[in-house]
């Protein structure tokens, strides 16, 4: 079965997917701020332009979307049925880039934490924050 939207409509929908300031990212930032942590956002001088940088703690937090970054075992990490080869290649490039960026940051002395979009639901967020500082 094909896409329910025309190619133009799908393109319009996908163009609205945000690369920064996602709902999940805003939830994590808000929780960190309420807990008294101060941070910088999307530092261009660091590999991968990390979502959240806690310089004082030498800590970087990426807030990954489960779909785009392939959260293993998550129901949100589906593969579209149309243009499957494109999506498999796209996802594998995303995952490879994530691993490369993480290695570069760790080699530079940063601690890197990943918060998945599905972990930012209201009930899970406190445990996610504790995991960031482990």
N, C-alpha and C positions, 0 to 999 in steps of 0.2 A: 504494500500500500504506500502511495506517495504522500508527500507533505500536504497538509490541509490548506496551506497558504501558497499563493503564487510566489515565484522566485523573487519578485520585487518586494512583496510584503514581508517575506522571510528576511530579506536583506535589511529592510527597515527595522524590523524587530531586533535583529542581531546587532544593528548599529547602536542600539540603545543600551546594550550591555555595558556596564561601567567597568573600567579597569581600576578606578580608585573610588574611594568613598562609597563602597557597597554597603548595604544594610548590615551585613555581618561585620565588616570592618568598623563601621561606626559603633556597633554594640561593644566590640572589644575595646575600642578607644575610650568609650564612655565609662566602661567598667574599670579600666586602668586608671583613668583620671579620678573617678570617685574614690578609688583606693589610695590616691595620693601620689601616683606615679606621673612623672612628667616625661615627655618624649617629643621626638621630631617625626615628621611624616615624609615618606618618599624621598629620602636623601639621594640626590642624583650622583653624589660622589662615591656611593657604595654600589657594588655589583647588584644588579637586579632591582634597584630602586626600592628597597624594603618598605613595606607598608608602615611599620612602626619601629622606631629606633630609640631604645633606651640607652643613651650614651653612658650615663652614670653606671649602669649595670653591665655595660659591654654586651648588650642583648638586642637581638633583632627578632621581630615577630612578623611572620607572613600570615595573612589571613587568606587562605586558599578556598576558592569555590570548588566544591566537590566535582562538578561536571567538568570544568576546564582543567583541573589538576589531577583528576583521576583518583579520588579517594577510594582506596580498595575496600570492597565490601559495603559501600554506601549505595543506597538505592538511587541517589541522585547522579551517580556516575554512569549514566547510560550512554550508549552509542547510537546516534541517529540512524534510522534504517535507510535513508537515502544518502547517496554519495558517501557510502561507508568507507571506501579507500581513503578519501580525503580526510575524513574525521579521524581514522586510525593514525594516519601520518601526523596530523595536527596534534593529536593528544600525545603521541610518542615524542614529538619535538618539545612540547610543553614540559613533559616529565623530565626529559634529558636536560633542558635548560634549568629547571628547578634544581636538579642534582648538581649541575655544574656551578650554579650561583651559590648554593649552600657550601660546597667544598671551598670555593674562593673565599667566602666570608669566614668560614671556620679556620682556614689557613691564615687569615689576617687577625685571628684572635677573638672573633666574635662568637657568642653562643647564639645558635639559631633555633627558633621554635616555630612550629607550624600550628595554626589554629584552623580547623576545618569549618566551613560554612555550617554544616549540620550540628557542630558543637556549640554554636552560638545561640541555640534556642534557650529561652529564659531559664529553665531548670538546670541546664548543664553549665552555664557560664561561670559560676563560682568555682567549680572543679577545674574548668579550663584555665582560669587565672592562676590557680595554685600550681598547675602543671607547668606554666610558663616559667616560673621561678625555681623549679626543681633543679 
